[in-house]
Amino acid sequence: MGFFVGQYSAKLGRPGGDWQLLKHLGRYAVHYRKLLVLAFVLLLPLAFASAIQPVLIGQTISLIRQEPVAAFLAQRSLAQGLQFIALLLLVTVILRLSLQGIQSYLIQKVGQNITADIRQDLFNHVLVLPMTYFDRTPVGKLITRLTSDVEALGDVFATGAVGILIDIFTIIAIAVIMFMEQWILALVLLVLLIPVTGLITYFQAQFRKANYQSREELSRLNTLIQENIQGVNIVQIFGRERYNSYLFRKINQRYNREVDKTIFHDSAISATLEWIALVATAVVLIVGGWLVLGDNLTFGVLASFILFAQRLFDPLRELAEKFTLIQSGLTAVERIQEILTQPVSIRDPLVPLILPAQGGGKIHFEGVSFGYKNDELAIKNLDFTIQPGEKIALVGPTGAGKSSVIRLMCRLYEPNQGRISIDGIDIRQLAQGDLRRYVGVILQDPFLFSGDILSNIVLGESYSLEAVEAITQQLNLHEFIASLPQGYHTPVRQRGSNLSTGQKQLIAFARVAIRQPRILVLDEATASLDVGTEALIQTALQTLLQQRTAVIIAHRLSTIRRVDRIFVLKSGQLIESGSHQELLTQQGLYAHLHRMQFQGAGVG
Ligand SMILES: Nc1ncnc2c1ncn2[C@@H]1O[C@H](COP(=O)(O)OP(=O)(O)OP(=O)(O)O)[C@@H](O)[C@H]1O
């Protein structure tokens, strides 16, 4: 199938092209080599059985017309000869029927296994990709790759498109047998293959291009759908239904146009093949008729070649049809590859250092600078030390870099410059698992998975219900959870939409507390909470903070008062630090923010 592949990759600048992709698939196929070998061994009798049938029919005609026949019929009478041919035909039919079923089952089975393996690898890989990747990749795009693209690859196998090898083998077998029968007619038919192949190659290249484009548009469509469903309340509140529908229509139309192009090129291929099969039969009749008139050809062989003319282009037509699917599959592999080759930039060191089991909790930032984009620093040359057990509040205007500090601390991003250490060990020298057990993080809008409250607290670890209850009792949360309709087994709807922000944060408290981290990192919820939940949060926080180092993005005065030192950030720089009283007397940014809070504008 080499003549069909390899055109479109140049546009994408991917060295190695389709062969590279096939090699990639090959790596997965190696796991199933026994099944594959069996499937390929079955190909030979299958292709042979298909190619030999026209010869047998040609021989029948020669036998009846008393023309010279092949050696295996020469010694037989007409009746014996016909019986023998009928028997041979029956054998070829039985071979084709039985082997084709087994062969296609084997190939599909392997194909589905490979697809499942790729899907799993893709998912595993996406989960370890750095945050910077998610910052620049829309969710819809990732979802399309994990679903539609993997599915397109699965289709290649499910529809038996990999049976393409049968067609290639059949074409080769037919070509060999044709040459053995009559070389002039064989040559004529094979020469006809050249322009057809050229045309098909061209249409396939166009198809591939349109197919890639249509998948890109589908990604955009999915991104838009996903955003609109997630933000449906904003869509409705701001009356954006018509405008968003207009945006959707535009992408939908573009998608439609690209799909249209793929259909056009696909149809062009089928049309070319229909046309060429007729031309081939006509050419065989003309050249063959001329040979028959010159007594250089028997009627039997001419009949075989009329059948060959159809049989040769049949597998080619099949090939083209399957190839369309394979092209979509290759496009899918290409897009999947793009993700699989994304580097996992935040890795564990080869020999990670171990944090002390007891005590500690000292955090040290040394000349740390960081930017989401290289030219724009969100954190500039931060230097500070937080002593074990010390509680720090981070405050500053919006966009000052508070969240960035905590993201760096748990190594969701790496600094461009400088060093962050915990208990004297550079966090890059720690296993990420250890670091994240040591540093417990509670984000502003804690994410809850579908499941129940209990599973959202244990998150797959083997804590018993008793252990969870012991923690929630310590945090004074047990009563709140027990009062929910099904207590710890109350189902959590998607993203926790049946719980309030405050309630979600309380669950996040329990989730972190049970892991007993040495350092607590907390981004307080900004939403105003009702008095009851606020009180619960404050008591739980009080317990959580005991004997732990804590860094809190503080939005509440009650929290700020309780901390040892306050760090005031502005434009990524630490501009003030000290206790509440010290900072108030300094009359700087903190004092200003504090005054604003009293006027009801918030410190965060
Ligand atoms: N994922 C991101 N990609 C690119 N830029 C980002 C990203 N997250 C934050 N920024 C930028 O980095 C700067 C610091 O943002 P950060 O979220 O740390 O501020 P913050 O002080 O936590 O703000 P807020 O109080 O509003 O949460 C801002 O200018 C912001 O626009």
The ligand as an SDF file (V2000), in Angstrom:
LIG
                    3D

 31 33  0  0  0  0  0  0  0  0999 V2000
   -2.5550   29.6330   33.7810 N   0  0  0  0  0  0  0  0  0  0  0  0
   -2.1040   30.8580   33.5170 C   0  0  0  0  0  0  0  0  0  0  0  0
   -1.6180   31.1650   32.2980 N   0  0  0  0  0  0  0  0  0  0  0  0
   -1.1420   32.3870   32.0150 C   0  0  0  0  0  0  0  0  0  0  0  0
   -1.1260   33.3880   32.8970 N   0  0  0  0  0  0  0  0  0  0  0  0
   -1.6030   33.1570   34.1360 C   0  0  0  0  0  0  0  0  0  0  0  0
   -2.1240   31.8830   34.5080 C   0  0  0  0  0  0  0  0  0  0  0  0
   -2.5320   31.9510   35.7930 N   0  0  0  0  0  0  0  0  0  0  0  0
   -2.2670   33.2050   36.2020 C   0  0  0  0  0  0  0  0  0  0  0  0
   -1.7200   33.9350   35.2280 N   0  0  0  0  0  0  0  0  0  0  0  0
   -1.2620   35.3310   35.3260 C   0  0  0  0  0  0  0  0  0  0  0  0
   -0.2630   35.3900   36.3300 O   0  0  0  0  0  0  0  0  0  0  0  0
   -0.4340   36.5170   37.1600 C   0  0  0  0  0  0  0  0  0  0  0  0
   -0.5660   36.0900   38.6180 C   0  0  0  0  0  0  0  0  0  0  0  0
   -1.7490   35.3200   38.7460 O   0  0  0  0  0  0  0  0  0  0  0  0
   -2.2000   34.6300   40.0950 P   0  0  0  0  0  0  0  0  0  0  0  0
   -3.3330   33.7500   39.7870 O   0  0  0  0  0  0  0  0  0  0  0  0
   -1.0130   34.0510   40.7730 O   0  0  0  0  0  0  0  0  0  0  0  0
   -2.7140   35.9070   40.9210 O   0  0  0  0  0  0  0  0  0  0  0  0
   -3.4990   35.9600   42.2880 P   0  0  0  0  0  0  0  0  0  0  0  0
   -2.7740   36.9370   43.1230 O   0  0  0  0  0  0  0  0  0  0  0  0
   -3.6890   34.6040   42.8260 O   0  0  0  0  0  0  0  0  0  0  0  0
   -4.8730   36.5720   41.8140 O   0  0  0  0  0  0  0  0  0  0  0  0
   -6.3410   36.3660   42.4330 P   0  0  0  0  0  0  0  0  0  0  0  0
   -6.3570   36.9970   43.7710 O   0  0  0  0  0  0  0  0  0  0  0  0
   -7.1920   37.1020   41.4560 O   0  0  0  0  0  0  0  0  0  0  0  0
   -6.5960   34.8870   42.4540 O   0  0  0  0  0  0  0  0  0  0  0  0
   -1.6560   37.2470   36.6440 C   0  0  0  0  0  0  0  0  0  0  0  0
   -1.1980   38.3120   35.8380 O   0  0  0  0  0  0  0  0  0  0  0  0
   -2.3740   36.2350   35.8040 C   0  0  0  0  0  0  0  0  0  0  0  0
   -2.9980   36.8500   34.7060 O   0  0  0  0  0  0  0  0  0  0  0  0
  1  2  1  0
  2  3  1  0
  2  7  2  0
  3  4  2  0
  4  5  1  0
  5  6  2  0
  6  7  1  0
  6 10  1  0
  7  8  1  0
  8  9  2  0
  9 10  1  0
 10 11  1  0
 11 12  1  0
 11 30  1  0
 12 13  1  0
 13 14  1  0
 13 28  1  0
 14 15  1  0
 15 16  1  0
 16 17  2  0
 16 18  1  0
 16 19  1  0
 19 20  1  0
 20 21  2  0
 20 22  1  0
 20 23  1  0
 23 24  1  0
 24 25  2  0
 24 26  1  0
 24 27  1  0
 28 29  1  0
 28 30  1  0
 30 31  1  0
M  END
$$$$
